[in-house]
Amino acid sequence: VPRAVASGGGVWVTAGEGLLRSPDGWTWQQVDDRSFQDVAWDGRRFVAVGFGGVFASPDGAAWSELGGPRWGGCVAARGGSLLTAGGWPEFHGRTYPGEVATSADGLLWSEASASPRVVLDATWAEGLWVAVGWHGLLGTSSDGFAWRWHGQQARERAFYDAAGSSGTTVAVGGQTGPYTYLQDLLWSAAGVGW
Protein backbone atom coordinates (compact mmCIF):
# COMPACT_ATOMS: atom_id res chain seq x y z
CA VAL A 1 0.00 0.00 0.00
CA PRO A 2 1.56 3.34 -1.00
CA ARG A 3 1.98 5.81 1.88
CA ALA A 4 3.69 8.68 0.07
CA VAL A 5 4.42 10.00 -3.41
CA ALA A 6 7.02 12.39 -4.82
CA SER A 7 7.88 13.64 -8.27
CA GLY A 8 11.11 14.97 -9.70
CA GLY A 9 13.50 14.53 -12.59
CA GLY A 10 10.57 13.68 -14.85
CA VAL A 11 9.42 10.61 -12.87
CA TRP A 12 7.14 9.67 -9.98
CA VAL A 13 8.01 7.45 -6.99
CA THR A 14 5.68 6.03 -4.34
CA ALA A 15 6.82 4.67 -0.97
CA GLY A 16 5.05 2.00 1.05
CA GLU A 17 5.43 -1.76 0.98
CA GLY A 18 8.11 -1.29 -1.66
CA LEU A 19 9.03 1.53 -4.00
CA LEU A 20 7.17 2.03 -7.27
CA ARG A 21 8.43 4.18 -10.15
CA SER A 22 6.52 5.71 -13.05
CA PRO A 23 7.65 7.86 -15.99
CA ASP A 24 4.13 9.21 -16.53
CA GLY A 25 2.02 8.61 -13.39
CA TRP A 26 0.06 5.98 -15.30
CA THR A 27 2.33 2.94 -15.69
CA TRP A 28 4.20 1.75 -12.59
CA GLN A 29 7.04 -0.66 -11.93
CA GLN A 30 8.18 -1.96 -8.54
CA VAL A 31 11.88 -1.13 -8.08
CA ASP A 32 12.39 -2.13 -4.42
CA ASP A 33 10.52 -4.48 -2.09
CA ARG A 34 11.58 -3.09 1.33
CA SER A 35 9.10 -1.20 3.50
CA PHE A 36 9.29 2.61 3.43
CA GLN A 37 7.34 5.31 5.24
CA ASP A 38 7.99 8.38 3.08
CA VAL A 39 9.75 9.70 -0.04
CA ALA A 40 10.81 13.19 -1.13
CA TRP A 41 12.64 14.87 -4.02
CA ASP A 42 15.47 17.19 -2.93
CA GLY A 43 16.08 18.81 -6.31
CA ARG A 44 18.60 16.25 -7.55
CA ARG A 45 17.53 12.89 -6.12
CA PHE A 46 14.75 10.97 -4.44
CA VAL A 47 15.21 10.19 -0.74
CA ALA A 48 13.15 7.45 0.92
CA VAL A 49 13.04 6.61 4.62
CA GLY A 50 11.77 3.77 6.75
CA PHE A 51 12.77 1.64 9.68
CA GLY A 52 15.61 0.25 7.53
CA GLY A 53 17.37 3.60 7.10
CA VAL A 54 17.67 6.35 4.52
CA PHE A 55 18.01 5.52 0.81
CA ALA A 56 18.58 7.68 -2.26
CA SER A 57 18.19 7.45 -6.03
CA PRO A 58 18.87 10.02 -8.78
CA ASP A 59 16.31 8.43 -11.10
CA GLY A 60 13.92 6.48 -8.85
CA ALA A 61 15.14 3.17 -10.31
CA ALA A 62 18.47 2.31 -8.63
CA TRP A 63 18.57 2.88 -4.84
CA SER A 64 21.54 3.02 -2.46
CA GLU A 65 21.63 3.31 1.32
CA LEU A 66 22.81 6.64 2.71
CA GLY A 67 22.94 5.46 6.31
CA GLY A 68 21.33 7.77 8.81
CA PRO A 69 18.52 7.12 11.26
CA ARG A 70 16.66 3.81 11.15
CA TRP A 71 13.50 5.14 12.75
CA GLY A 72 12.50 7.50 9.94
CA GLY A 73 8.80 8.00 9.55
CA CYS A 74 9.00 11.03 7.29
CA VAL A 75 11.50 12.94 5.19
CA ALA A 76 11.49 16.54 3.99
CA ALA A 77 13.88 18.41 1.74
CA ARG A 78 15.01 22.00 1.46
CA GLY A 79 17.23 22.00 -1.58
CA GLY A 80 19.96 19.46 -0.79
CA SER A 81 19.35 19.64 2.97
CA LEU A 82 17.28 16.87 4.49
CA LEU A 83 15.26 16.41 7.66
CA THR A 84 13.95 13.06 8.78
CA ALA A 85 11.76 12.49 11.79
CA GLY A 86 9.74 9.74 13.36
CA GLY A 87 9.95 7.54 16.41
CA TRP A 88 7.96 4.80 17.97
CA PRO A 89 4.25 5.28 18.70
CA GLU A 90 2.51 4.34 21.92
CA PHE A 91 3.22 0.82 23.03
CA HIS A 92 1.59 -0.85 26.04
CA GLY A 93 0.22 2.49 27.19
CA ARG A 94 3.61 4.21 27.19
CA THR A 95 4.17 7.26 24.98
CA TYR A 96 7.65 7.61 23.52
CA PRO A 97 9.32 10.85 22.43
CA GLY A 98 9.94 11.47 18.76
CA GLU A 99 13.26 11.80 16.97
CA VAL A 100 14.50 14.45 14.52
CA ALA A 101 17.74 14.43 12.50
CA THR A 102 19.12 16.70 9.78
CA SER A 103 21.76 16.36 7.09
CA ALA A 104 23.30 18.77 4.60
CA ASP A 105 24.22 15.95 2.20
CA GLY A 106 22.33 12.80 3.25
CA LEU A 107 25.56 11.14 4.39
CA LEU A 108 26.36 12.79 7.72
CA TRP A 109 23.41 13.12 10.08
CA SER A 110 23.02 15.15 13.28
CA GLU A 111 20.28 14.36 15.74
CA ALA A 112 18.33 17.26 17.16
CA SER A 113 16.80 17.23 20.61
CA ALA A 114 13.96 14.75 20.93
CA SER A 115 10.43 15.91 20.25
CA PRO A 116 7.86 15.42 23.02
CA ARG A 117 5.80 13.09 20.78
CA VAL A 118 6.25 11.02 17.65
CA VAL A 119 6.58 13.14 14.49
CA LEU A 120 4.38 11.98 11.58
CA ASP A 121 5.28 14.61 8.97
CA ALA A 122 7.67 17.48 8.42
CA THR A 123 8.02 20.14 5.76
CA TRP A 124 9.99 23.29 4.94
CA ALA A 125 7.45 26.10 4.86
CA GLU A 126 7.81 29.86 4.87
CA GLY A 127 11.39 29.86 6.19
CA LEU A 128 10.86 27.25 8.92
CA TRP A 129 10.91 23.51 9.35
CA VAL A 130 7.46 22.47 10.58
CA ALA A 131 6.88 19.10 12.28
CA VAL A 132 3.49 17.62 13.18
CA GLY A 133 2.49 14.40 14.91
CA TRP A 134 0.78 12.45 17.65
CA HIS A 135 -1.21 14.17 20.42
CA GLY A 136 -1.55 17.41 18.49
CA LEU A 137 2.22 17.86 18.16
CA LEU A 138 3.22 21.08 16.35
CA GLY A 139 6.84 22.18 16.21
CA THR A 140 8.86 24.79 14.31
CA SER A 141 12.59 25.28 13.80
CA SER A 142 14.70 27.60 11.68
CA ASP A 143 17.63 25.16 11.54
CA GLY A 144 16.24 21.68 12.31
CA PHE A 145 18.18 21.49 15.60
CA ALA A 146 16.55 23.92 18.00
CA TRP A 147 12.79 23.35 18.10
CA ARG A 148 9.91 25.26 19.59
CA TRP A 149 7.12 22.84 20.49
CA HIS A 150 3.75 24.53 20.50
CA GLY A 151 0.79 23.65 22.71
CA GLN A 152 -0.31 20.06 22.37
CA GLN A 153 -3.97 19.28 22.15
CA ALA A 154 -6.04 16.41 23.50
CA ARG A 155 -4.38 13.01 23.66
CA GLU A 156 -6.70 11.58 21.00
CA ARG A 157 -5.68 14.12 18.35
CA ALA A 158 -2.96 13.78 15.73
CA PHE A 159 -1.71 15.96 12.90
CA TYR A 160 -0.78 13.87 9.87
CA ASP A 161 0.46 16.38 7.30
CA ALA A 162 1.64 19.97 6.90
CA ALA A 163 2.38 22.24 3.94
CA GLY A 164 3.14 25.89 3.34
CA SER A 165 2.67 28.37 0.54
CA SER A 166 2.16 32.11 0.03
CA GLY A 167 2.88 33.03 3.65
CA THR A 168 0.59 30.44 5.25
CA THR A 169 1.35 27.04 6.79
CA VAL A 170 -1.48 24.53 7.24
CA ALA A 171 -1.51 21.42 9.46
CA VAL A 172 -4.25 18.79 9.08
CA GLY A 173 -5.34 15.86 11.21
CA GLY A 174 -8.12 14.60 13.40
CA GLN A 175 -9.14 12.28 16.17
CA THR A 176 -7.14 9.08 16.32
CA GLY A 177 -8.70 5.72 16.98
CA PRO A 178 -10.82 3.31 15.02
CA TYR A 179 -12.61 6.20 13.32
CA THR A 180 -11.19 9.57 12.35
CA TYR A 181 -14.37 11.56 12.68
CA LEU A 182 -13.26 14.85 14.20
CA GLN A 183 -11.12 16.80 11.77
CA ASP A 184 -8.61 19.51 12.56
CA LEU A 185 -7.23 22.13 10.22
CA LEU A 186 -4.89 24.69 11.75
CA TRP A 187 -3.08 27.48 9.96
CA SER A 188 -0.29 29.86 10.86
CA ALA A 189 0.95 33.04 9.22
CA ALA A 190 4.48 32.67 10.62
CA GLY A 191 4.64 29.13 11.97
CA VAL A 192 4.38 30.48 15.52
CA GLY A 193 0.74 31.24 16.38
CA TRP A 194 -1.64 28.46 15.34
N, C-alpha and C positions, 0 to 999 in steps of 0.2 A: 504494500500500500504506500503510495507516494505521500510524503509529509511536507515536502518543500520543492520549490522549482526556482531556477535561475536561468537567465539568458545572457549571452555574451559571445563575442567572437563569431557571430552568425549561427550559433547553435543553442539548443535548450538542453538542460540537465535537470532531472528530478532525483531527489534523495528519499529513501525510505528503506524498504527491504530490498536493497540493491540500488544501483545507480542506472538510470535510463538516459539515453542520449537521442536527440532528434535534430536533424538539420532544418526541419520546417514546422515543428510543433504538431505534425500529423502522423508521421511514421516514427516509431520508437524502436530502439535496440538496447537490450540490457548489456552494460559494459562492466559491471561489477556486481557480485552477489553478497557482499557484506552489508550489515545493517548501518544506516546513517540516519541522523536526526535532522540535518539541515545542509544547505548548499548555498553558496554565494559566488558572485563574479566580482573580482577585485580590480578589473580594468585590463588585466592581462592573463588571468587564469581563473579557473573554477577552484573553489576550496570547499571541501565537504568535511563535516565533523560527525562523530558518533562516539560510542563508548570504546571504540578501537583506536581512536586517535584523530589526527588531522591529516587529510590527504589533498593533493592538488593535481590539476590537469590543465594544460594550456588549451586543449581542444575538446575536453569532455569525454575522450575515448580512452586514453592511456593515463592511469592514475599512479601516483607515487606517494609514499608516506612522508610527511614533513616532520613527524614527531609531535611534540606538544602535548597538551592535556588529553587524557583519555576519558574524561567525563563530559565532553562537549555535547550540549544539547542544542546550541544555536551558534551561528557564525555570522558576523557582519563585517563589511569592508568599507574602508575610507581610503580610496586610492589603493596603494599597496599595503597599507596598514590593516591589520586584522584584529578583531576582538572575538573571542569565543567565551561562552558562558554556559552554565548548566548546574549540575549537582545531582544529588539523589533526593527524590521526593520523600514524603512521609513514609515511614516504615514502622509497623507495630506501634503506632501512635506517637512516634518521635519525629519531630520536624528537624531536618538538617539544614545547615546554612548552604547557600549557593557558592559557586566559584566563578571567578572572572579572571581571564588572562589576555594579555595583548602581545602583539608581535609586529615589528616593523617590516619583517621579510617572510614570516611563516616558518622560519627555521629556529630562531631563538625566541623563547617565550618568557614573559615575566608575569607572575601571578600578582593580581591586585589583592587588596583586603577582601575577605569573604563578604558576600552579601548576606543579609539577615534571612533570606528565603531563597529557594531555588529559582534561578532565572530561566524563563521559557523563551524569551526573544530579546534581541538587542538590535539597535540600528544607529546609524549616524544621522542625526537630524538637526538642522539649524545650528550647527556649530557645537553640538554636544553628542556624546554617546548617551543613549537612552536604553535602559534595561527594564523589562517588565517580567512579572512571574507570579508564583503562588502567593496566596493570602494578600492580594492587592499590592504586590511589590511594585514600586516605581522608583527608579534610581537614575541619576544623571551624573555625568562626569565629562570634564573637558579633555582629559588625557587618558582615560581608561584605567587609571590607577587610584586616584582619590575620588571617592563616590559620595554623593549626597543621597541618602535614602529618605524618600518622602513618606508621609503618613501611610501606614498600611491599613487596609480596610478589614472588614469582617473575615474571619478565618475561612469561610466557604467561598470567597471570591478569588478569582485568578484573572490576570491579564495575559493574553496569549500572543498578542502581536502589537507592534508599534511602527509608525511611519511618520515622516515629516516632509513638508513641502510648503513653500510660500509663507514662511514665518510661523507655521502652526505644526505642532506635533500632536498626534492622536494615538491613544492607547485603547485597545478593545479587549473585552473579556466578558465574564459573566460568573454565575454561580457554578461551583464545581459540584460534582456528584453524579448520580445516575442520569440526571436531566439537567441540561444547561438552559434554564428557563428565565432567569433574571439576567438581563444584558447590561453591560456597562460600556460606556463610551466617554472617555475623558479627553480633554484637549488642553494644551498649554501653549501660550504665546512665546515663552522663553525656556520651556523645559523646567521651570521652577515652580510656579503656581499651577495646580491642576484643578 
